[in-house]
């Protein structure tokens, strides 16, 4: 088992936390080929979210459409841990819906996964 440590600001205390249990935020960027297809992509993204909500570890998600270029769409989701995200990312359901989205994109979508850091009173409860 792999551990990281959370430092509590102002107390000098640290506590071990299993890396597998740390929340992650996933950011997916879609660049739609044609503006007329944005609505269809958003419907498919909504289908993905509805299915993701049924999966273990899903916490929340949101979809953002760029105000200057509506073809640029960000999907941000939060998961209990990286393994929960990876299980969903490789699931048959996600792959099936993603295959419908891919032809509508100008380029392959990009995915970034980020470890979640707790913020309190303008201080980061950091991990090291």
C-alpha positions in Angstrom: 0.0 0.0 0.0 1.3 3.5 -0.9 0.9 6.4 1.5 1.3 10.1 1.3 1.1 12.5 4.2 -1.3 15.4 4.7 0.2 18.4 6.6 -2.2 20.4 8.8 -1.1 24.1 8.6 -0.4 25.8 11.9 -0.3 22.6 13.9 2.9 20.9 12.8 0.9 17.7 12.6 0.9 15.3 9.7 -1.2 12.2 9.0 -0.7 9.3 6.6 -3.3 8.9 3.9 -3.5 6.0 1.5 -2.9 7.4 -2.0 -5.6 5.2 -3.3 -8.1 7.0 -1.1 -7.2 10.5 -2.2 -9.9 12.4 -4.2 -9.1 13.2 -7.8 -10.4 15.8 -10.2 -10.6 14.8 -13.8 -10.6 17.5 -16.5 -11.5 16.5 -20.1 -11.3 19.0 -23.0 -13.3 18.5 -26.1 -12.8 20.6 -29.3 -15.9 20.1 -31.4 -15.3 20.2 -35.2 -18.4 22.0 -36.2 -20.5 24.4 -34.2 -23.7 22.7 -35.4 -22.6 19.5 -33.5 -22.1 21.2 -30.1 -25.7 20.3 -29.1 -25.2 16.6 -30.0 -21.9 16.5 -28.1 -23.5 18.0 -25.0 -26.3 15.4 -25.1 -23.8 12.6 -25.2 -21.8 14.2 -22.4 -25.0 14.3 -20.3 -25.5 10.6 -21.1 -21.9 9.9 -19.9 -22.6 11.8 -16.7 -25.8 10.0 -16.0 -24.0 6.7 -16.4 -21.0 7.9 -14.3 -23.4 8.9 -11.5 -24.2 5.2 -11.1 -20.5 4.2 -10.7 -18.7 3.7 -7.4 -16.6 6.7 -6.4 -18.3 9.3 -8.5 -18.8 12.5 -6.5 -19.8 15.3 -8.8 -19.3 16.7 -12.3 -19.9 19.8 -14.4 -19.7 20.8 -18.0 -18.4 24.2 -19.1 -18.8 25.7 -22.6 -16.3 28.4 -23.6 -18.0 31.7 -23.9 -15.7 32.8 -26.8 -15.7 29.6 -28.7 -18.7 27.3 -28.0 -16.9 24.4 -29.7 -14.5 24.2 -26.7 -16.1 22.1 -23.9 -14.6 21.2 -20.6 -15.9 18.4 -18.5 -14.8 18.4 -14.8 -15.6 15.5 -12.5 -14.5 14.6 -9.0 -13.9 11.0 -7.9 -13.1 9.4 -4.6 -9.9 8.0 -5.9 -7.9 7.5 -9.1 -8.9 3.8 -9.3 -12.6 4.7 -9.4 -12.0 7.1 -12.3 -9.8 4.5 -14.1 -12.5 1.8 -13.7 -15.1 4.2 -15.2 -12.7 5.4 -18.0 -12.2 1.9 -19.2 -15.8 0.7 -18.8 -17.7 -0.7 -21.7 -20.5 2.0 -21.2 -18.1 4.9 -21.4 -16.2 3.5 -24.3 -19.5 3.0 -26.3 -20.7 6.6 -25.7 -17.2 8.0 -26.3 -17.1 6.3 -29.7 -20.2 8.4 -30.7 -18.5 11.6 -29.6 -15.1 11.0 -31.3 -16.2 11.6 -34.9 -17.6 15.0 -33.9 -14.3 16.3 -32.5 -11.6 18.3 -34.4 -8.9 16.4 -32.4 -8.9 13.6 -29.8 -10.1 14.8 -26.4 -7.5 15.3 -23.7 -7.8 14.0 -20.1 -5.9 15.4 -17.1 -6.2 13.8 -13.6 -5.3 16.0 -10.6 -4.9 15.0 -7.0 -7.3 16.9 -4.8 -5.7 19.3 -2.2 -7.9 20.6 0.6 -8.0 24.3 1.0 -8.9 26.0 4.2 -8.5 29.7 5.2 -6.4 30.5 2.2 -4.0 27.6 3.2 -3.4 24.4 1.3 -3.5 21.2 3.3 -0.7 19.9 1.1 0.6 16.4 0.4 4.2 15.6 0.1 
